Amino acid sequence: MEKDLQQFDDIAAKLKSELSLQTDEEFYRNALKESNDIYEHLQKEYQKGLDEIELTEHDLNLLDIIKEHLSPSFWILNNLSDILYVDSSLASLQKNSNRFVDDFVKALCGDWWDCNENDCMPLYESNETGNEYDDNEGENDKDIESVIRTIETLQKGISEADKEAVLEELFLNQSHQNKIKIIRHILSSNKTEYTPFWNYILSNVWWDDELKPDLEKWWSSKEAASVVIERFPYDYVLEHQVELGQYDYCSVCNRLSKEKGFIIDKSRLNSFEYIIILANNHIHIDDEEADLLLFDGIMTWMHQIHNMINKDEAVNWKYYDRFAPHFNVQQDYQSLLLHWFNYKPSLYELPNTVRFAKDLCFTGNTNTVAKLIVWNQFLRSNLQSYSEENEEGTIKLERVAEELDDNIDRNWRRFIELAIETCPVEKATIENWFMPDKDD
């Protein structure tokens, strides 16, 4: 049997050589290299703005995710109904009228991101308004020592996942004065650990200016710089930016990035931190930098997976199927099967691509998002879903699962090869800009 198989392989190799036969991947790769028309077409398409390209339903799903993160000021400034758009998908609105999608995309490409601070709300809600929870005045004031002992026990005795939820509930159930006593004890005590949890509470959940003298005394030894940067007056942060930046440079940049003369040192940030600072502060960057920020991350992933494929390492492609239907009680298997039968890989499924695209909309860099969409449309148009492959054939039920997996694997491999050949930027060049990215 082995001899027969070897003879077959030898004959196939000889025929391939003599007749110049190629695998699909070899043919496609050579066709790309020989056809300047493809590259010229893509380059022309990359020059179009987001409001100039034809959007598919798949692209509208991407814009839906972006839409969910827009602040109320976006809808007000663009005279659009937030109730209409927030409660409906763009695909469903388009079925009623193209005008709804056209108006939204036109607004997204406008200058809403550059509005005056007095005219618009921040993209990410500020915590300067005060406490999120009501204080339980007059309750538990006699039990402060017991509460502190409980906090010490909790911080040492239970798992991290449970600890923070229990601690937060305990802290928020205290009276206002008890809360102040608890924070002062944690700041001044050598026994009770000041954990990152307390930074979260003071920066995002509860605060009182009465604690400023305590934080001013203890923030460096207790690693509470992020609270000072978030809660203290702007002038204090500006004056102490060097010291504070030694502990939390990202938060300093986020607070002071619009200060005249302030320069963001990218080498002290990772790319995630940098783009969040830009988005939070509506800072526009040039197209070249925006392109590199988005496409560098994509190409880094592409090359990592391509190397795995070359080493014959297994890749779980369904991990990247981020748009598959999710079920709660009643599982709609028909929808799931239709999804898999029509499935094609997408750039939107790659780690952090949607997040970066969203943030670039918040900086007014929608041209880069348009390039992403055009590129993704091109890549997907050169693939065949399982349904398309079997459009004229008969599908054997007992082989569906295996054939679906084969189709997904084959398409992802081709998708990656084609993406590496046609990336909108010639070479990723930002690797020396930033610190290595942290796990997200």
C-alpha positions, 0 to 999 in steps of 0.5 A: 500500500505504501509503495502504491501511495509513493508511486502516486505521489511521484507521478503527481509530482512529475505531472506537476513539473512537466505540465507546470501545475500549481496548487491553488495557493501557488497559483493565487500567490503568483497571480498576485505578483504578476497582476499590477491591476490588483494593486493599482485597484486597491491603491485607488480604493484606499484613497476613498473616505469612509463615506465613499465606499460601499458597505456590506452587511458585514461592514455594518456590523463593525460600525454597529460596535463603534456606534455603541460607544459614541457619547450622547454629544455625537447624536446631538451635534449631528442632529441624529436620533440616538434612540433610533440608532442605538436601538436598531442595527444599521443593517435593519435601518438600511432595509428601511432606507439607505438614508439612515446609514448614509447620514450616520456614516457622514456624521462619523466622518465629520468633525464631531470629534474636534468639538469644543469641550463646552459643547460636547461630552467626553467619549469616556465618562469622567469621574470628577462628578463625585460619588456613584453610590449613596452613603449610608449616613449614621449606619455602622459608625460604631463598628469601624474597627470590626470592619477594618479587621474584616477587610484585613481578613478578606484581603488575605483569605479568599480568592482574587475573583471573589475578594473584590466584589465582597470588599466593594459591597462591604465598603459601599455599605458603610457611612460616609465618615466610615469610608473616610476612616477606612481609607485613612487607615489603609493609607497609613497602616503598615498592616493593611495592604493598599492593593490596586482595588483601592485605586479602583474604588477611589478613582472610579467609584467613591471619592471625597476631597477631604482625603486629599491631604492623606493622599498627598502624604501617602500616594508614592509609598502606597502606589496611589498615583493614579488616584491623584492624577484622576482626582486632584486639581489639574494644576497639581497634576501639572506641577507634579507630572514628573513624579507622578509619571514615574508611577503611572505615566499613562494616566499623566498623559491622559490628563495632560495630553492637551496641555501646551508643550506636553509631548507624549513619550511613546517609548514609555507606553504600549500601543494600547495605552497610546491609542486610548490616550488619543481617543479619550482626548480626541487627538487627531493624528496623520493618516500614516501614523494611524495606518501604522497603528492599526495595520501593524497589529494586524500584520504582527498577528498574521506573521505569528499565525503564518509561522505556526502554519509553516511549522505545522502547528494546529490553530483553532480557527473557531477561536477567532469566530467572533460573530457567531450567534450566541445562545442563552436559553433556546439554542437556534441551531439553524442560525448557527448552521447558516453562519458556519455554512456562509462563514468567511474569515474577517479582519474584524475577528482578529485581536484588538482590530475592532478596538483600534478601529473604534478608537481611530473613529474617536480621533477623526481618523476614519480614512484608516478605518475605510482602508481596513474595510476596503482591504477586508472586502477584497480579502473576503471576495477572494474566498468561497464559503462552504455554501459557495463551494457546494452550490451545485453539488450534493452535501453528505450529512455525515461529512458536513462537520469535517468538510466545514472544518476543512473549508474554514482551515483552507480559507484562513490559510488563504486569507493570511497568505493574501493579506500578507501580500496586500497589506495597505502599509508596505512594512510595519515600522512602529515596533520601536515606538512603544514598550512591548504590549501587555496582555490584553 
